[in-house]
Amino acid sequence: MSGVRIKSASEIEMMRATCRLAALVLAETGKKVKAGVSTLELDEFAHDFITSKGATPSPLGYRGFPRSICASVNEVVCHGIPGRRKLKEGDIINLDITTNLEGFHGDTSATFFCGEPRPEAVHVAAVSARCLRIGIEQVRPGARLFDIGAAIQEYAESENCSVVRDYVGHGVGREFHEAPQVPHYGERGRGIRLKRGMIFTIEPMINNGDWRVRVLKDGWTAVTADGSLSAQFEHTILVTDDGVDVLTAQPGPLANSINA
């Protein structure tokens, strides 16, 4: 299966634990989103929370990434590096959390509102959250991998939004990034067939404008090429005997965000 690792029962239980932690960190960090808070402060809070639970933040040092979370504001699509930038009223911010607990990685993200969001911000965030749910609905044994992206693309474009092509979902487990790659666009009926025991992320990045992105000089921060707003929601999911289990599901509503 092209290098895809089917998880054993014991590995699945380890993944459940790290994914529960990642979901908790995301929820608690999201509560800190407000005007005047810097993205570095959010990073430091998440770092301390993760390490207090006996885990480590997977992004820190990964391929040279300098912080413990990704914090992507407004036109930043992904991989925003936390720093001194302070949030302002009306900003949106995606917080991307990955925890390494006893050698297993749990990956999740959500877009949060800083104060009263602009209508276009509400729209792109709502479309992104719905895209994630639609993508998850495609997952079951025997389905084709590209069915996920095809469904996401169809919905996003019907809402006058676009789907970023440059970054995709991915397998996750003992490694932060494993096979398969999970595009959020494409044609139905293509790609490998999904099998029980596969674990991967679905994480559509949805833009209000054009889908194209550019990467800033820091080598990490990806922004929309046209300066439009971008939003993202992400879950780590398990293919089960008859469908899907969302390992990073939130037990309740996220503060300052939309449920996905």
C-alpha beads as a LAMMPS data file, in Angstrom:
LAMMPS data file: protein, C-alpha beads

260 atoms
259 bonds

1 atom types
1 bond types

-500.0 500.0 xlo xhi
-500.0 500.0 ylo yhi
-500.0 500.0 zlo zhi

Masses

1 110.0

Atoms # bond

1 1 1 0.000 0.000 0.000
2 1 1 2.689 2.456 -1.026
3 1 1 4.357 2.514 2.384
4 1 1 1.139 3.039 4.363
5 1 1 1.477 1.685 7.889
6 1 1 -1.548 -0.208 9.181
7 1 1 -1.705 0.356 12.938
8 1 1 -1.977 -2.519 15.399
9 1 1 -4.493 -2.515 18.253
10 1 1 -1.821 -1.405 20.734
11 1 1 -0.627 1.362 18.402
12 1 1 -4.182 2.594 17.972
13 1 1 -4.547 2.927 21.749
14 1 1 -1.321 4.940 21.905
15 1 1 -2.626 7.140 19.109
16 1 1 -5.860 7.681 21.013
17 1 1 -3.891 8.970 23.989
18 1 1 -1.714 11.429 22.084
19 1 1 -4.670 12.638 20.008
20 1 1 -6.741 13.281 23.145
21 1 1 -3.869 15.358 24.467
22 1 1 -3.509 17.314 21.220
23 1 1 -7.242 18.081 21.255
24 1 1 -7.020 19.289 24.857
25 1 1 -4.032 21.524 24.131
26 1 1 -5.833 23.028 21.136
27 1 1 -8.936 23.802 23.200
28 1 1 -7.012 25.345 26.089
29 1 1 -4.727 27.404 23.847
30 1 1 -7.707 28.632 21.847
31 1 1 -9.208 30.072 25.024
32 1 1 -6.210 32.432 25.190
33 1 1 -6.960 34.031 21.810
34 1 1 -7.808 37.698 22.349
35 1 1 -6.690 41.143 21.229
36 1 1 -3.254 42.077 22.577
37 1 1 -1.981 38.522 22.986
38 1 1 1.110 37.714 20.937
39 1 1 1.467 34.533 18.936
40 1 1 4.622 33.825 20.960
41 1 1 2.578 33.896 24.173
42 1 1 0.229 31.323 22.667
43 1 1 3.212 29.193 21.695
44 1 1 4.692 29.391 25.190
45 1 1 1.375 28.459 26.797
46 1 1 0.964 25.437 24.509
47 1 1 4.579 24.366 25.038
48 1 1 4.251 24.460 28.815
49 1 1 0.904 22.636 28.700
50 1 1 2.278 19.866 26.489
51 1 1 5.427 19.314 28.514
52 1 1 3.472 19.354 31.791
53 1 1 1.663 16.253 30.511
54 1 1 4.904 14.364 29.885
55 1 1 4.825 14.928 26.127
56 1 1 6.820 17.045 23.690
57 1 1 5.649 19.388 20.896
58 1 1 6.302 17.639 17.594
59 1 1 6.972 20.806 15.532
60 1 1 9.815 22.064 17.740
61 1 1 13.016 21.446 15.797
62 1 1 11.227 19.490 13.053
63 1 1 13.260 20.212 9.914
64 1 1 14.470 23.314 11.725
65 1 1 11.081 24.739 12.730
66 1 1 11.840 27.038 15.687
67 1 1 8.627 26.919 17.748
68 1 1 6.280 24.437 19.407
69 1 1 3.102 25.236 17.452
70 1 1 2.158 26.861 14.170
71 1 1 0.187 30.101 14.514
72 1 1 -1.185 31.392 11.206
73 1 1 -2.962 34.774 11.204
74 1 1 -5.395 36.068 8.536
75 1 1 -3.705 35.605 5.122
76 1 1 -1.193 33.100 6.516
77 1 1 -2.244 29.703 5.194
78 1 1 -0.029 27.508 7.368
79 1 1 3.312 27.158 9.162
80 1 1 3.162 30.605 10.725
81 1 1 6.062 30.999 13.158
82 1 1 4.969 32.393 16.544
83 1 1 6.626 35.695 17.387
84 1 1 6.002 39.176 18.737
85 1 1 2.991 39.868 16.508
86 1 1 0.000 40.740 18.696
87 1 1 -3.505 39.782 17.715
88 1 1 -5.938 42.535 16.855
89 1 1 -9.714 42.710 17.058
90 1 1 -11.165 40.974 14.006
91 1 1 -8.140 38.755 13.306
92 1 1 -8.484 35.037 12.679
93 1 1 -5.750 32.621 13.683
94 1 1 -5.181 28.964 12.968
95 1 1 -3.481 27.102 15.802
96 1 1 -1.874 23.859 14.663
97 1 1 -0.989 21.507 17.521
98 1 1 0.938 18.244 17.319
99 1 1 1.918 16.292 20.418
100 1 1 4.466 13.513 20.774
101 1 1 3.367 11.284 23.636
102 1 1 5.480 8.193 24.226
103 1 1 6.635 8.190 20.602
104 1 1 3.252 8.711 18.922
105 1 1 2.104 11.930 17.250
106 1 1 -1.377 13.463 17.456
107 1 1 -2.156 16.290 15.022
108 1 1 -5.052 18.758 15.044
109 1 1 -5.835 22.384 14.286
110 1 1 -8.641 24.925 14.285
111 1 1 -9.201 28.518 13.263
112 1 1 -10.119 30.916 16.071
113 1 1 -11.727 34.364 16.062
114 1 1 -10.165 37.291 17.900
115 1 1 -13.136 39.300 19.108
116 1 1 -15.924 40.048 16.646
117 1 1 -14.998 38.502 13.269
118 1 1 -15.605 40.103 9.904
119 1 1 -18.273 38.466 7.690
120 1 1 -15.649 37.218 5.226
121 1 1 -13.725 35.655 8.110
122 1 1 -16.804 33.862 9.386
123 1 1 -17.500 32.616 5.864
124 1 1 -14.065 31.146 5.142
125 1 1 -13.829 29.575 8.601
126 1 1 -17.287 28.042 8.328
127 1 1 -16.517 26.664 4.858
128 1 1 -13.224 25.202 6.097
129 1 1 -14.909 23.526 9.069
130 1 1 -17.617 22.111 6.824
131 1 1 -14.999 20.902 4.342
132 1 1 -13.327 18.924 7.103
133 1 1 -16.612 17.305 8.107
134 1 1 -17.419 16.494 4.473
135 1 1 -13.981 14.963 3.986
136 1 1 -14.378 12.792 7.074
137 1 1 -17.766 11.583 5.814
138 1 1 -16.026 9.980 2.813
139 1 1 -13.834 7.744 4.970
140 1 1 -14.662 4.033 5.175
141 1 1 -12.935 0.789 4.186
142 1 1 -12.853 0.375 0.429
143 1 1 -13.295 4.037 -0.397
144 1 1 -10.726 5.696 -2.630
145 1 1 -8.298 8.178 -1.104
146 1 1 -9.086 10.931 -3.618
147 1 1 -12.803 10.722 -2.801
148 1 1 -11.950 12.816 0.276
149 1 1 -10.423 15.677 -1.671
150 1 1 -13.009 15.575 -4.433
151 1 1 -15.822 16.087 -1.941
152 1 1 -13.947 18.910 -0.209
153 1 1 -13.185 20.696 -3.479
154 1 1 -16.772 20.406 -4.723
155 1 1 -18.152 22.024 -1.588
156 1 1 -15.492 24.735 -1.208
157 1 1 -15.877 25.896 -4.785
158 1 1 -19.676 25.878 -4.490
159 1 1 -19.173 28.448 -1.686
160 1 1 -16.897 30.631 -3.845
161 1 1 -13.782 29.571 -1.952
162 1 1 -10.688 27.733 -3.145
163 1 1 -8.663 24.779 -1.873
164 1 1 -4.912 25.119 -1.376
165 1 1 -3.043 22.539 -3.475
166 1 1 0.463 22.902 -2.060
167 1 1 -0.181 21.330 1.346
168 1 1 -2.038 18.097 2.060
169 1 1 -3.054 15.750 4.838
170 1 1 -0.786 12.868 5.750
171 1 1 -0.405 9.612 7.580
172 1 1 0.649 9.967 11.190
173 1 1 1.795 7.614 13.917
174 1 1 5.308 6.907 15.128
175 1 1 6.377 9.474 12.549
176 1 1 5.056 13.034 12.361
177 1 1 4.471 12.618 8.627
178 1 1 3.898 9.206 7.050
179 1 1 2.247 7.858 3.912
180 1 1 -0.254 8.418 2.459
181 1 1 -0.499 12.006 1.341
182 1 1 -4.133 13.111 1.455
183 1 1 -5.005 15.798 -1.134
184 1 1 -7.948 18.078 -0.435
185 1 1 -8.861 18.285 -4.120
186 1 1 -9.001 15.861 -7.021
187 1 1 -11.186 13.334 -8.833
188 1 1 -13.348 10.654 -7.287
189 1 1 -12.393 7.024 -7.828
190 1 1 -8.643 7.627 -7.759
191 1 1 -5.966 6.788 -5.217
192 1 1 -5.417 3.806 -2.953
193 1 1 -8.318 2.077 -1.249
194 1 1 -8.708 2.850 2.421
195 1 1 -8.247 -0.015 4.861
196 1 1 -9.057 -0.599 8.506
197 1 1 -6.206 0.528 10.748
198 1 1 -5.034 3.414 8.590
199 1 1 -4.543 6.669 10.497
200 1 1 -4.102 9.997 8.738
201 1 1 -4.996 13.664 8.926
202 1 1 -7.550 15.593 6.913
203 1 1 -6.715 19.302 7.075
204 1 1 -8.189 21.401 4.251
205 1 1 -6.766 24.900 3.876
206 1 1 -9.492 27.063 2.373
207 1 1 -8.970 30.556 0.904
208 1 1 -11.491 33.323 0.314
209 1 1 -9.684 34.119 -2.933
210 1 1 -7.288 32.249 -5.205
211 1 1 -5.833 28.900 -4.086
212 1 1 -2.225 29.845 -4.846
213 1 1 0.251 30.540 -2.061
214 1 1 3.761 31.887 -1.653
215 1 1 6.322 31.186 1.052
216 1 1 8.011 34.043 2.879
217 1 1 11.756 34.479 3.273
218 1 1 11.767 32.580 6.574
219 1 1 11.246 29.426 4.512
220 1 1 8.153 28.379 6.466
221 1 1 5.337 30.920 6.472
222 1 1 2.940 30.287 3.583
223 1 1 0.558 33.122 2.692
224 1 1 -2.190 33.518 0.120
225 1 1 -0.758 34.913 -3.095
226 1 1 -3.584 37.459 -3.393
227 1 1 -3.700 38.467 0.290
228 1 1 -7.114 36.908 0.895
229 1 1 -8.067 35.289 4.192
230 1 1 -7.356 31.602 4.774
231 1 1 -8.778 29.170 7.327
232 1 1 -8.042 25.588 8.296
233 1 1 -9.431 22.841 10.516
234 1 1 -7.736 19.473 11.021
235 1 1 -8.423 16.113 12.626
236 1 1 -6.456 12.896 12.923
237 1 1 -8.770 10.041 11.947
238 1 1 -8.768 6.232 12.105
239 1 1 -10.340 4.007 9.458
240 1 1 -12.493 1.492 11.347
241 1 1 -14.299 -1.696 10.342
242 1 1 -17.311 0.203 9.070
243 1 1 -16.337 3.870 8.881
244 1 1 -14.216 6.367 10.744
245 1 1 -13.207 7.367 14.259
246 1 1 -12.116 10.983 14.804
247 1 1 -9.245 10.603 17.259
248 1 1 -8.828 14.348 17.890
249 1 1 -12.544 15.059 18.354
250 1 1 -13.329 17.756 20.897
251 1 1 -15.524 16.686 23.837
252 1 1 -17.363 20.009 23.681
253 1 1 -17.550 23.292 21.757
254 1 1 -14.316 25.200 21.143
255 1 1 -14.185 28.716 22.552
256 1 1 -13.727 31.456 19.933
257 1 1 -14.176 28.998 17.066
258 1 1 -16.478 26.722 15.083
259 1 1 -17.039 23.038 15.770
260 1 1 -15.571 20.749 13.124

Bonds

1 1 1 2
2 1 2 3
3 1 3 4
4 1 4 5
5 1 5 6
6 1 6 7
7 1 7 8
8 1 8 9
9 1 9 10
10 1 10 11
11 1 11 12
12 1 12 13
13 1 13 14
14 1 14 15
15 1 15 16
16 1 16 17
17 1 17 18
18 1 18 19
19 1 19 20
20 1 20 21
21 1 21 22
22 1 22 23
23 1 23 24
24 1 24 25
25 1 25 26
26 1 26 27
27 1 27 28
28 1 28 29
29 1 29 30
30 1 30 31
31 1 31 32
32 1 32 33
33 1 33 34
34 1 34 35
35 1 35 36
36 1 36 37
37 1 37 38
38 1 38 39
39 1 39 40
40 1 40 41
41 1 41 42
42 1 42 43
43 1 43 44
44 1 44 45
45 1 45 46
46 1 46 47
47 1 47 48
48 1 48 49
49 1 49 50
50 1 50 51
51 1 51 52
52 1 52 53
53 1 53 54
54 1 54 55
55 1 55 56
56 1 56 57
57 1 57 58
58 1 58 59
59 1 59 60
60 1 60 61
61 1 61 62
62 1 62 63
63 1 63 64
64 1 64 65
65 1 65 66
66 1 66 67
67 1 67 68
68 1 68 69
69 1 69 70
70 1 70 71
71 1 71 72
72 1 72 73
73 1 73 74
74 1 74 75
75 1 75 76
76 1 76 77
77 1 77 78
78 1 78 79
79 1 79 80
80 1 80 81
81 1 81 82
82 1 82 83
83 1 83 84
84 1 84 85
85 1 85 86
86 1 86 87
87 1 87 88
88 1 88 89
89 1 89 90
90 1 90 91
91 1 91 92
92 1 92 93
93 1 93 94
94 1 94 95
95 1 95 96
96 1 96 97
97 1 97 98
98 1 98 99
99 1 99 100
100 1 100 101
101 1 101 102
102 1 102 103
103 1 103 104
104 1 104 105
105 1 105 106
106 1 106 107
107 1 107 108
108 1 108 109
109 1 109 110
110 1 110 111
111 1 111 112
112 1 112 113
113 1 113 114
114 1 114 115
115 1 115 116
116 1 116 117
117 1 117 118
118 1 118 119
119 1 119 120
120 1 120 121
121 1 121 122
122 1 122 123
123 1 123 124
124 1 124 125
125 1 125 126
126 1 126 127
127 1 127 128
128 1 128 129
129 1 129 130
130 1 130 131
131 1 131 132
132 1 132 133
133 1 133 134
134 1 134 135
135 1 135 136
136 1 136 137
137 1 137 138
138 1 138 139
139 1 139 140
140 1 140 141
141 1 141 142
142 1 142 143
143 1 143 144
144 1 144 145
145 1 145 146
146 1 146 147
147 1 147 148
148 1 148 149
149 1 149 150
150 1 150 151
151 1 151 152
152 1 152 153
153 1 153 154
154 1 154 155
155 1 155 156
156 1 156 157
157 1 157 158
158 1 158 159
159 1 159 160
160 1 160 161
161 1 161 162
162 1 162 163
163 1 163 164
164 1 164 165
165 1 165 166
166 1 166 167
167 1 167 168
168 1 168 169
169 1 169 170
170 1 170 171
171 1 171 172
172 1 172 173
173 1 173 174
174 1 174 175
175 1 175 176
176 1 176 177
177 1 177 178
178 1 178 179
179 1 179 180
180 1 180 181
181 1 181 182
182 1 182 183
183 1 183 184
184 1 184 185
185 1 185 186
186 1 186 187
187 1 187 188
188 1 188 189
189 1 189 190
190 1 190 191
191 1 191 192
192 1 192 193
193 1 193 194
194 1 194 195
195 1 195 196
196 1 196 197
197 1 197 198
198 1 198 199
199 1 199 200
200 1 200 201
201 1 201 202
202 1 202 203
203 1 203 204
204 1 204 205
205 1 205 206
206 1 206 207
207 1 207 208
208 1 208 209
209 1 209 210
210 1 210 211
211 1 211 212
212 1 212 213
213 1 213 214
214 1 214 215
215 1 215 216
216 1 216 217
217 1 217 218
218 1 218 219
219 1 219 220
220 1 220 221
221 1 221 222
222 1 222 223
223 1 223 224
224 1 224 225
225 1 225 226
226 1 226 227
227 1 227 228
228 1 228 229
229 1 229 230
230 1 230 231
231 1 231 232
232 1 232 233
233 1 233 234
234 1 234 235
235 1 235 236
236 1 236 237
237 1 237 238
238 1 238 239
239 1 239 240
240 1 240 241
241 1 241 242
242 1 242 243
243 1 243 244
244 1 244 245
245 1 245 246
246 1 246 247
247 1 247 248
248 1 248 249
249 1 249 250
250 1 250 251
251 1 251 252
252 1 252 253
253 1 253 254
254 1 254 255
255 1 255 256
256 1 256 257
257 1 257 258
258 1 258 259
259 1 259 260
